[in-house]
Amino acid sequence: MNDELIDLQTQISFQEETIGQLNEVVTRQQSDILQLLEAVKQLEKSYRSLLTNMKQDIGDNEVPPHY
């Protein structure tokens, strides 16, 4: 009976350690996801600004030079 109790305590200890490691990984991944989402937002903002500037340079009613 005592050996079974020690085995259970050992298993619980390993499980707690594994859960802690997994929690660290998930926390880092969440941080990375948030940073990537912010980067995508910034890229989208830059892209929209670039498109707006290009439209202003060409003009809305002007025919492109290759026509």
MMTF fields as JSON, N, C-alpha, C and O atoms, coordinates in Angstrom:
{
  "mmtfVersion": "1.0.0",
  "mmtfProducer": "UNKNOWN",
  "numBonds": 267,
  "numAtoms": 268,
  "numGroups": 67,
  "numChains": 1,
  "numModels": 1,
  "chainsPerModel": [1],
  "groupsPerChain": [67],
  "chainIdList": ["A"],
  "bondAtomList": [4, 2, 8, 6, 12, 10, 16, 14, 20, 18, 24, 22, 28, 26, 32, 30, 36, 34, 40, 38, 44, 42, 48, 46, 52, 50, 56, 54, 60, 58, 64, 62, 68, 66, 72, 70, 76, 74, 80, 78, 84, 82, 88, 86, 92, 90, 96, 94, 100, 98, 104, 102, 108, 106, 112, 110, 116, 114, 120, 118, 124, 122, 128, 126, 132, 130, 136, 134, 140, 138, 144, 142, 148, 146, 152, 150, 156, 154, 160, 158, 164, 162, 168, 166, 172, 170, 176, 174, 180, 178, 184, 182, 188, 186, 192, 190, 196, 194, 200, 198, 204, 202, 208, 206, 212, 210, 216, 214, 220, 218, 224, 222, 228, 226, 232, 230, 236, 234, 240, 238, 244, 242, 248, 246, 252, 250, 256, 254, 260, 258, 264, 262],
  "bondOrderList": [1, 1, 1, 1, 1, 1, 1, 1, 1, 1, 1, 1, 1, 1, 1, 1, 1, 1, 1, 1, 1, 1, 1, 1, 1, 1, 1, 1, 1, 1, 1, 1, 1, 1, 1, 1, 1, 1, 1, 1, 1, 1, 1, 1, 1, 1, 1, 1, 1, 1, 1, 1, 1, 1, 1, 1, 1, 1, 1, 1, 1, 1, 1, 1, 1, 1],
  "groupList": [{"groupName": "MET", "atomNameList": ["N", "CA", "C", "O"], "elementList": ["N", "C", "C", "O"], "formalChargeList": [0, 0, 0, 0], "bondAtomList": [1, 0, 2, 1, 3, 2], "bondOrderList": [1, 1, 2], "singleLetterCode": "M", "chemCompType": "L-PEPTIDE LINKING"}, {"groupName": "ASN", "atomNameList": ["N", "CA", "C", "O"], "elementList": ["N", "C", "C", "O"], "formalChargeList": [0, 0, 0, 0], "bondAtomList": [1, 0, 2, 1, 3, 2], "bondOrderList": [1, 1, 2], "singleLetterCode": "N", "chemCompType": "L-PEPTIDE LINKING"}, {"groupName": "ASP", "atomNameList": ["N", "CA", "C", "O"], "elementList": ["N", "C", "C", "O"], "formalChargeList": [0, 0, 0, 0], "bondAtomList": [1, 0, 2, 1, 3, 2], "bondOrderList": [1, 1, 2], "singleLetterCode": "D", "chemCompType": "L-PEPTIDE LINKING"}, {"groupName": "GLU", "atomNameList": ["N", "CA", "C", "O"], "elementList": ["N", "C", "C", "O"], "formalChargeList": [0, 0, 0, 0], "bondAtomList": [1, 0, 2, 1, 3, 2], "bondOrderList": [1, 1, 2], "singleLetterCode": "E", "chemCompType": "L-PEPTIDE LINKING"}, {"groupName": "LEU", "atomNameList": ["N", "CA", "C", "O"], "elementList": ["N", "C", "C", "O"], "formalChargeList": [0, 0, 0, 0], "bondAtomList": [1, 0, 2, 1, 3, 2], "bondOrderList": [1, 1, 2], "singleLetterCode": "L", "chemCompType": "L-PEPTIDE LINKING"}, {"groupName": "ILE", "atomNameList": ["N", "CA", "C", "O"], "elementList": ["N", "C", "C", "O"], "formalChargeList": [0, 0, 0, 0], "bondAtomList": [1, 0, 2, 1, 3, 2], "bondOrderList": [1, 1, 2], "singleLetterCode": "I", "chemCompType": "L-PEPTIDE LINKING"}, {"groupName": "GLN", "atomNameList": ["N", "CA", "C", "O"], "elementList": ["N", "C", "C", "O"], "formalChargeList": [0, 0, 0, 0], "bondAtomList": [1, 0, 2, 1, 3, 2], "bondOrderList": [1, 1, 2], "singleLetterCode": "Q", "chemCompType": "L-PEPTIDE LINKING"}, {"groupName": "THR", "atomNameList": ["N", "CA", "C", "O"], "elementList": ["N", "C", "C", "O"], "formalChargeList": [0, 0, 0, 0], "bondAtomList": [1, 0, 2, 1, 3, 2], "bondOrderList": [1, 1, 2], "singleLetterCode": "T", "chemCompType": "L-PEPTIDE LINKING"}, {"groupName": "SER", "atomNameList": ["N", "CA", "C", "O"], "elementList": ["N", "C", "C", "O"], "formalChargeList": [0, 0, 0, 0], "bondAtomList": [1, 0, 2, 1, 3, 2], "bondOrderList": [1, 1, 2], "singleLetterCode": "S", "chemCompType": "L-PEPTIDE LINKING"}, {"groupName": "PHE", "atomNameList": ["N", "CA", "C", "O"], "elementList": ["N", "C", "C", "O"], "formalChargeList": [0, 0, 0, 0], "bondAtomList": [1, 0, 2, 1, 3, 2], "bondOrderList": [1, 1, 2], "singleLetterCode": "F", "chemCompType": "L-PEPTIDE LINKING"}, {"groupName": "GLY", "atomNameList": ["N", "CA", "C", "O"], "elementList": ["N", "C", "C", "O"], "formalChargeList": [0, 0, 0, 0], "bondAtomList": [1, 0, 2, 1, 3, 2], "bondOrderList": [1, 1, 2], "singleLetterCode": "G", "chemCompType": "PEPTIDE LINKING"}, {"groupName": "VAL", "atomNameList": ["N", "CA", "C", "O"], "elementList": ["N", "C", "C", "O"], "formalChargeList": [0, 0, 0, 0], "bondAtomList": [1, 0, 2, 1, 3, 2], "bondOrderList": [1, 1, 2], "singleLetterCode": "V", "chemCompType": "L-PEPTIDE LINKING"}, {"groupName": "ARG", "atomNameList": ["N", "CA", "C", "O"], "elementList": ["N", "C", "C", "O"], "formalChargeList": [0, 0, 0, 0], "bondAtomList": [1, 0, 2, 1, 3, 2], "bondOrderList": [1, 1, 2], "singleLetterCode": "R", "chemCompType": "L-PEPTIDE LINKING"}, {"groupName": "ALA", "atomNameList": ["N", "CA", "C", "O"], "elementList": ["N", "C", "C", "O"], "formalChargeList": [0, 0, 0, 0], "bondAtomList": [1, 0, 2, 1, 3, 2], "bondOrderList": [1, 1, 2], "singleLetterCode": "A", "chemCompType": "L-PEPTIDE LINKING"}, {"groupName": "LYS", "atomNameList": ["N", "CA", "C", "O"], "elementList": ["N", "C", "C", "O"], "formalChargeList": [0, 0, 0, 0], "bondAtomList": [1, 0, 2, 1, 3, 2], "bondOrderList": [1, 1, 2], "singleLetterCode": "K", "chemCompType": "L-PEPTIDE LINKING"}, {"groupName": "TYR", "atomNameList": ["N", "CA", "C", "O"], "elementList": ["N", "C", "C", "O"], "formalChargeList": [0, 0, 0, 0], "bondAtomList": [1, 0, 2, 1, 3, 2], "bondOrderList": [1, 1, 2], "singleLetterCode": "Y", "chemCompType": "L-PEPTIDE LINKING"}, {"groupName": "PRO", "atomNameList": ["N", "CA", "C", "O"], "elementList": ["N", "C", "C", "O"], "formalChargeList": [0, 0, 0, 0], "bondAtomList": [1, 0, 2, 1, 3, 2], "bondOrderList": [1, 1, 2], "singleLetterCode": "P", "chemCompType": "L-PEPTIDE LINKING"}, {"groupName": "HIS", "atomNameList": ["N", "CA", "C", "O"], "elementList": ["N", "C", "C", "O"], "formalChargeList": [0, 0, 0, 0], "bondAtomList": [1, 0, 2, 1, 3, 2], "bondOrderList": [1, 1, 2], "singleLetterCode": "H", "chemCompType": "L-PEPTIDE LINKING"}],
  "groupTypeList": [0, 1, 2, 3, 4, 5, 2, 4, 6, 7, 6, 5, 8, 9, 6, 3, 3, 7, 5, 10, 6, 4, 1, 3, 11, 11, 7, 12, 6, 6, 8, 2, 5, 4, 6, 4, 4, 3, 13, 11, 14, 6, 4, 3, 14, 8, 15, 12, 8, 4, 4, 7, 1, 0, 14, 6, 2, 5, 10, 2, 1, 3, 11, 16, 16, 17, 15],
  "groupIdList": [1, 2, 3, 4, 5, 6, 7, 8, 9, 10, 11, 12, 13, 14, 15, 16, 17, 18, 19, 20, 21, 22, 23, 24, 25, 26, 27, 28, 29, 30, 31, 32, 33, 34, 35, 36, 37, 38, 39, 40, 41, 42, 43, 44, 45, 46, 47, 48, 49, 50, 51, 52, 53, 54, 55, 56, 57, 58, 59, 60, 61, 62, 63, 64, 65, 66, 67],
  "secStructList": [7, 2, 2, 2, 2, 2, 2, 2, 2, 2, 2, 2, 2, 2, 2, 2, 2, 2, 2, 2, 2, 2, 2, 2, 2, 2, 2, 2, 2, 2, 2, 2, 2, 2, 2, 2, 2, 2, 2, 2, 2, 2, 2, 2, 2, 2, 2, 2, 2, 2, 2, 2, 2, 2, 2, 2, 2, 2, 7, 1, 1, 7, 7, 7, 6, 6, 7],
  "xCoordList": [0.821, 0.0, 0.862, 0.553, 1.925, 2.812, 3.5, 3.671, 3.896, 4.534, 3.562, 3.951, 2.302, 1.292, 1.103, 0.935, 1.128, 0.992, 2.174, 2.002, 3.366, 4.579, 4.512, 4.865, 4.062, 3.923, 2.93, 3.183, 1.814, 0.816, 1.367, 1.143, 2.079, 2.67, 3.709, 3.81, 4.478, 5.481, 4.798, 5.232, 3.737, 2.997, 2.408, 2.473, 1.843, 1.26, 2.342, 2.122, 3.495, 4.595, 5.013, 5.205, 5.155, 5.526, 4.428, 4.719, 3.179, 2.076, 2.043, 1.797, 2.284, 2.308, 3.436, 3.262, 4.591, 5.718, 5.38, 5.665, 4.774, 4.392, 3.354, 3.445, 2.382, 1.358, 1.997, 1.618, 2.95, 3.652, 4.401, 4.366, 5.083, 5.812, 4.851, 5.113, 3.742, 2.75, 2.155, 1.904, 1.934, 1.396, 2.365, 1.943, 3.662, 4.668, 4.636, 4.722, 4.513, 4.476, 3.24, 3.332, 2.096, 0.849, 0.918, 0.452, 1.494, 1.632, 2.517, 2.191, 3.643, 4.534, 3.83, 3.947, 3.101, 2.393, 1.335, 1.16, 0.64, -0.378, 0.271, -0.254, 1.413, 2.135, 2.564, 2.438, 3.072, 3.483, 2.295, 2.412, 1.161, -0.044, -0.466, -0.808, -0.445, -0.828, 0.125, -0.31, 1.422, 2.394, 2.16, 2.237, 1.876, 1.612, 0.343, 0.303, -0.68, -1.916, -1.663, -2.194, -0.859, -0.528, 0.278, 0.065, 1.197, 1.987, 1.083, 1.27, 0.121, -0.81, -1.63, -1.851, -2.078, -2.839, -1.993, -2.484, -0.734, 0.147, 0.386, 0.39, 0.583, 0.768, -0.477, -0.378, -1.644, -2.895, -3.043, -3.47, -2.694, -2.762, -1.804, -2.164, -0.588, 0.392, -0.081, 0.078, -0.657, -1.147, -2.267, -2.279, -3.2, -4.306, -3.792, -4.27, -2.838, -2.25, -1.553, -1.67, -0.839, -0.156, -1.151, -0.938, -2.23, -3.256, -3.868, -4.087, -4.144, -4.72, -3.771, -4.191, -2.492, -1.497, -1.376, -1.236, -1.43, -1.333, -2.532, -2.379, -3.726, -4.925, -4.855, -5.293, -4.305, -4.183, -3.168, -3.356, -2.087, -1.067, -1.594, -1.29, -2.37, -2.905, -4.116, -4.323, -4.898, -6.152, -7.266, -7.042, -8.43, -9.536, -10.045, -10.521, -9.961, -10.534, -9.496, -9.861, -8.247, -7.214, -7.056, -7.182, -6.786, -6.518, -5.028, -4.2, -4.675, -3.262, -2.509, -3.115, -1.23, -0.471, -0.405, -0.139, -0.629, -0.511, -1.765, -1.802, -2.792, -4.0, -3.868, -4.774],
  "yCoordList": [-1.201, 0.0, 1.261, 2.235, 1.233, 2.389, 2.662, 3.818, 1.59, 1.749, 2.367, 3.192, 1.958, 2.519, 4.008, 4.786, 4.401, 5.808, 6.625, 7.732, 6.07, 6.755, 6.876, 7.918, 5.817, 5.865, 6.949, 7.692, 7.036, 8.058, 9.462, 10.365, 9.641, 10.951, 11.326, 12.488, 10.338, 10.577, 10.979, 11.919, 10.272, 10.592, 11.998, 12.755, 12.332, 13.672, 14.74, 15.788, 14.475, 15.435, 15.665, 16.807, 14.588, 14.715, 15.439, 16.26, 15.131, 15.787, 17.283, 18.088, 17.651, 19.073, 19.793, 20.922, 19.144, 19.741, 19.906, 20.944, 18.879, 18.934, 20.025, 20.762, 20.125, 21.162, 22.547, 23.447, 22.725, 24.008, 24.347, 25.489, 23.355, 23.585, 23.921, 24.823, 23.192, 23.473, 24.862, 25.555, 25.265, 26.6, 27.677, 28.685, 27.462, 28.423, 28.515, 29.608, 27.382, 27.365, 28.107, 28.926, 27.819, 28.46, 29.967, 30.749, 30.373, 31.8, 32.497, 33.588, 31.863, 32.439, 32.505, 33.496, 31.449, 31.436, 32.529, 33.171, 32.742, 33.805, 35.162, 36.005, 35.367, 36.626, 36.799, 37.884, 35.722, 35.774, 36.069, 36.851, 35.455, 35.686, 37.143, 37.75, 37.705, 39.114, 40.031, 41.004, 39.725, 40.533, 40.409, 41.403, 39.2, 39.002, 39.72, 40.296, 39.689, 40.408, 41.909, 42.568, 42.441, 43.867, 44.183, 45.216, 43.29, 43.495, 43.47, 44.272, 42.573, 42.503, 43.785, 44.314, 44.284, 45.539, 46.688, 47.502, 46.751, 47.815, 47.675, 48.669, 46.45, 46.232, 46.618, 47.217, 46.277, 46.644, 48.162, 48.706, 48.837, 50.301, 50.903, 51.839, 50.37, 50.867, 50.613, 51.468, 49.448, 49.096, 50.033, 50.522, 50.274, 51.175, 52.588, 53.257, 53.032, 54.356, 54.421, 55.413, 53.376, 53.323, 53.372, 54.09, 52.62, 52.645, 54.028, 54.507, 54.667, 56.013, 56.981, 57.793, 56.895, 57.786, 57.531, 58.472, 56.266, 55.951, 56.495, 57.01, 56.389, 56.907, 58.42, 58.981, 59.083, 60.54, 60.948, 61.955, 60.174, 60.497, 60.327, 61.135, 59.294, 59.034, 59.909, 60.374, 60.126, 60.867, 59.881, 58.855, 60.175, 59.238, 59.144, 58.082, 60.213, 60.206, 60.177, 60.163, 60.168, 60.188, 58.81, 57.789, 58.798, 57.555, 57.255, 58.144, 56.03, 55.701, 55.928, 55.82, 56.234, 56.605, 55.531, 55.859, 54.307, 53.263, 53.147, 52.299, 53.978, 53.936, 54.918, 55.044],
  "zCoordList": [0.0, 0.0, 0.0, -0.687, 0.762, 0.858, -0.48, -0.868, -1.189, -2.5, -3.508, -4.335, -3.428, -4.328, -4.072, -5.011, -2.821, -2.464, -2.981, -3.492, -2.842, -3.337, -4.861, -5.414, -5.543, -7.007, -7.43, -8.379, -6.731, -7.05, -6.812, -7.618, -5.721, -5.431, -6.484, -6.878, -6.937, -7.984, -9.288, -9.954, -9.651, -10.873, -10.807, -11.776, -9.673, -9.51, -9.631, -10.238, -9.061, -9.141, -10.59, -11.008, -11.355, -12.765, -13.552, -14.423, -13.242, -13.936, -13.642, -14.54, -12.411, -12.054, -12.78, -13.237, -12.886, -13.603, -15.086, -15.683, -15.671, -17.077, -17.325, -18.307, -16.449, -16.578, -16.496, -17.245, -15.603, -15.493, -16.769, -17.228, -17.351, -18.604, -19.744, -20.539, -19.817, -20.856, -20.694, -21.681, -19.464, -19.204, -19.694, -20.261, -19.473, -19.954, -21.479, -22.039, -22.142, -23.608, -24.115, -25.03, -23.522, -23.951, -23.715, -24.544, -22.594, -22.289, -23.321, -23.788, -23.678, -24.703, -26.054, -26.776, -26.389, -27.667, -27.722, -28.758, -26.636, -26.605, -26.817, -27.545, -26.18, -26.361, -27.818, -28.384, -28.418, -29.823, -30.727, -31.671, -30.45, -31.257, -31.175, -32.19, -29.977, -29.824, -30.586, -31.203, -30.546, -31.294, -32.79, -33.512, -33.265, -34.69, -35.134, -36.221, -34.308, -34.645, -34.756, -35.65, -33.855, -33.909, -35.176, -35.812, -35.533, -36.749, -37.986, -38.901, -38.021, -39.155, -39.232, -40.322, -38.097, -38.093, -38.647, -39.428, -38.247, -38.727, -40.232, -40.958, -40.692, -42.13, -42.917, -43.989, -42.389, -43.054, -43.117, -44.135, -42.037, -42.003, -43.026, -43.74, -43.099, -44.07, -45.496, -46.368, -45.732, -47.063, -47.499, -48.628, -46.594, -46.925, -47.198, -48.114, -46.422, -46.633, -47.987, -48.706, -48.325, -49.615, -50.761, -51.739, -50.65, -51.702, -51.844, -52.957, -50.717, -50.748, -51.433, -52.257, -51.094, -51.704, -53.203, -53.984, -53.605, -55.03, -55.79, -56.897, -55.209, -55.863, -55.992, -56.997, -54.98, -55.038, -56.088, -56.771, -56.229, -57.228, -58.649, -59.526, -58.873, -60.213, -60.48, -61.601, -59.465, -59.637, -59.924, -60.566, -59.466, -59.61, -61.048, -61.448, -61.837, -63.181, -64.28, -65.456, -63.955, -64.98, -65.604, -64.929, -66.875, -67.585, -67.409, -67.602, -67.049, -66.9, -68.22, -69.286, -68.176, -69.363, -70.441, -71.597, -70.122, -71.157, -72.032, -72.924, -71.802, -72.644, -73.753, -74.577]
}
